[in-house]
Amino acid sequence: NTSLLARELHKLDILLLVDGAHAPGQLQLDVEDLGVDFYVGNLHKWCYAPRGCAFLWVSPEHRTSMEPLVTSHSYKEDMVEQFFMQGTIDHTPYLCVKPALKFYKDLGGHAALLGHIQPLLDWAQDMLCQALGTTRLPVPQSMQAPFMRVLGLPVPENTTRTRESGINLMKDLYTHHRVVVAVVAFSNQPWLRISANVYNCKEDYICLKDTLVKLLKQ
């Protein structure tokens, strides 16, 4: 519980910054109710904004002491003005936020997206596990991301199981098979992270399955 963690840390005079990159759009989020000091999140992951669109939320008691690394024309003005004026930064992604959030709402909002994505991902995860002869990542239901699933990726015993090997597999999947998926390795085990959105369908994961089965046989 983030609120509980924030209260306990504040008793020790420790500030709390939450890296909530994947939360906006995927979770029902009210930053002000978390009780944290700082919160950063992305709007290009699940809120349909262009890539590179992120936000920084600062608790009111810290706003007068916050300054950006780049000092520009808005030096010593309020925090929003100082952070907005960052030299030659491209503001296009931020100008797209309002229509992006409207699009999110017009799709039916979080409940409608969850209604499409959750059963699709549960089916895809089970289908991939059966086809690859592997299992889900054993995590509590409360820790499972609504729009993502993780399963083990079987590889031959003589295959390296490093971060670099996972990156190479991702590049191969995209470059030669036009499949985008995340592959990571930890605890000497490669893992496959799948995700879904409103535009995904079962055929996407069948394509992923066929590609992986083919690659693993090589």
C-alpha positions in Angstrom: 0.0 0.0 0.0 1.7 3.2 -1.2 -0.2 5.5 1.2 0.9 3.3 4.2 4.5 3.3 3.0 4.5 7.1 2.6 3.2 7.6 6.1 5.8 5.3 7.6 8.6 7.0 5.6 7.5 10.4 6.6 7.8 9.5 10.3 11.5 9.0 9.5 11.7 12.3 7.6 12.2 10.3 4.4 10.7 11.7 1.1 9.1 9.3 -1.2 9.2 9.4 -5.0 7.1 6.9 -6.9 8.1 5.8 -10.4 4.7 5.0 -11.8 5.6 4.7 -15.4 3.0 2.1 -16.3 0.2 3.2 -13.9 -1.6 6.0 -15.7 -4.3 4.5 -17.8 -3.6 1.0 -16.6 -4.7 1.6 -13.0 -7.4 3.9 -11.6 -5.0 6.5 -10.2 -5.5 9.5 -7.9 -2.0 10.8 -7.3 -3.1 13.3 -4.6 -4.5 10.6 -2.4 -1.3 8.6 -2.4 0.4 10.8 0.2 3.7 10.7 -1.7 6.1 13.6 -2.2 6.8 13.1 -5.9 5.2 11.0 -8.6 6.4 10.5 -12.2 4.3 8.7 -14.8 4.1 8.2 -18.6 1.1 9.0 -20.8 2.4 7.3 -23.9 2.2 3.7 -22.5 -1.5 3.3 -21.8 -3.1 6.8 -22.4 -2.5 6.9 -26.2 -0.3 10.0 -26.1 2.8 10.2 -28.3 6.1 8.6 -27.0 8.1 10.8 -24.7 5.0 12.2 -22.9 5.5 12.0 -19.2 4.5 14.1 -16.1 6.0 15.0 -12.8 3.6 15.6 -9.9 5.0 17.4 -6.8 3.3 17.7 -3.4 2.4 21.3 -2.7 4.9 21.7 0.2 7.8 21.0 -2.2 6.9 23.0 -5.2 8.7 26.2 -4.2 12.0 24.3 -3.8 11.8 22.4 -7.1 14.0 23.6 -10.0 14.7 22.0 -13.3 18.2 21.0 -14.4 17.9 23.3 -17.4 17.7 27.0 -16.4 15.9 29.1 -19.0 13.8 32.3 -19.3 11.4 31.2 -16.5 14.1 31.1 -13.8 12.7 31.9 -10.4 9.1 31.8 -11.6 6.6 29.2 -10.4 7.5 25.5 -10.8 5.2 24.8 -13.7 6.7 27.7 -15.7 10.3 26.7 -15.0 9.7 23.1 -16.0 7.7 24.0 -19.1 10.4 26.2 -20.5 13.2 23.7 -21.3 15.1 25.2 -24.2 14.2 23.7 -27.6 12.2 20.7 -26.3 9.4 19.5 -28.6 6.1 20.2 -26.9 4.0 18.3 -29.5 3.5 15.2 -27.2 2.1 17.4 -24.4 -0.2 19.2 -26.8 -1.7 15.8 -27.7 -2.5 14.9 -24.1 -6.0 16.4 -24.0 -7.3 14.6 -27.2 -5.5 11.4 -26.1 -7.3 11.4 -22.8 -10.6 12.1 -24.6 -9.9 9.1 -26.9 -9.3 7.0 -23.8 -12.6 8.2 -22.3 -14.5 7.7 -25.6 -13.4 4.1 -25.7 -15.3 3.6 -22.5 -12.5 4.4 -20.0 -10.7 2.0 -17.7 -13.7 -0.4 -17.2 -14.3 -0.9 -20.9 -10.6 -1.4 -21.7 -10.2 -3.9 -18.8 -13.3 -5.8 -20.1 -11.6 -6.3 -23.4 -8.0 -6.7 -22.3 -8.2 -8.9 -19.2 -9.9 -12.0 -20.8 -7.8 -11.7 -23.9 -4.5 -11.7 -21.9 -5.7 -14.5 -19.7 -6.4 -16.6 -22.8 -3.2 -15.6 -24.5 -1.1 -16.5 -21.4 -2.7 -19.9 -21.0 -2.4 -20.6 -24.8 1.3 -19.7 -24.9 2.1 -21.7 -21.7 0.5 -24.8 -23.2 2.1 -24.3 -26.6 5.6 -23.7 -25.2 5.3 -26.1 -22.3 6.0 -23.5 -19.7 4.2 -21.8 -16.7 3.1 -18.4 -15.6 5.2 -16.2 -13.4 4.0 -17.1 -9.9 2.9 -13.7 -8.5 0.0 -12.9 -6.2 -3.1 -11.7 -8.1 -2.8 -8.3 -6.3 0.6 -7.8 -8.0 -0.5 -8.8 -11.5 -0.6 -5.8 -13.9 -4.1 -5.5 -15.5 -2.7 -5.0 -19.0 0.3 -7.3 -18.9 1.2 -11.0 -18.2 4.5 -12.8 -17.7 5.3 -16.4 -18.5 8.5 -18.5 -18.6 10.3 -18.8 -21.9 11.8 -22.3 -22.4 15.3 -22.3 -23.9 17.8 -25.1 -24.5 20.1 -25.9 -21.6 23.2 -24.7 -23.5 21.6 -21.3 -24.3 22.8 -18.2 -22.5 20.3 -16.7 -20.1 21.4 -13.1 -19.8 19.9 -9.7 -20.3 21.8 -9.4 -23.5 20.4 -12.6 -24.9 16.9 -11.4 -24.1 17.6 -8.1 -26.0 18.9 -10.1 -29.0 15.8 -12.2 -29.1 13.6 -9.2 -29.0 15.5 -7.6 -31.8 15.3 -10.8 -33.8 11.5 -11.1 -33.2 10.9 -7.6 -34.4 13.4 -7.4 -37.2 12.7 -10.7 -38.9 9.2 -11.6 -37.7 7.6 -8.2 -37.0 6.6 -9.2 -33.5 7.1 -6.9 -30.6 7.3 -8.4 -27.2 9.4 -8.0 -24.1 12.0 -10.7 -23.1 13.9 -10.4 -19.8 16.2 -12.7 -17.9 16.5 -13.0 -14.1 17.2 -15.8 -11.6 18.8 -17.6 -14.6 15.4 -17.8 -16.3 14.2 -16.0 -19.4 10.7 -14.6 -19.1 8.3 -13.4 -21.7 6.1 -10.3 -21.0 3.0 -9.9 -23.1 0.7 -7.0 -23.1 -2.6 -6.0 -24.8 -4.6 -3.0 -25.7 -7.9 -2.2 -27.4 -6.5 -2.9 -30.8 -5.2 -6.4 -30.0 -7.0 -9.7 -30.9 -6.3 -13.4 -30.5 -4.6 -13.6 -33.9 -1.8 -11.4 -32.6 -0.9 -13.9 -29.9 -1.3 -16.9 -32.2 1.3 -15.2 -34.5 3.6 -14.8 -31.5 3.1 -18.4 -30.5 3.9 -19.7 -34.0 7.0 -17.6 -34.3 8.3 -18.7 -30.9 7.6 -22.3 -31.5 9.5 -22.0 -34.8 12.5 -20.2 -33.2 12.8 -22.6 -30.3 13.0 -25.6 -32.7 16.0 -24.1 -34.4 
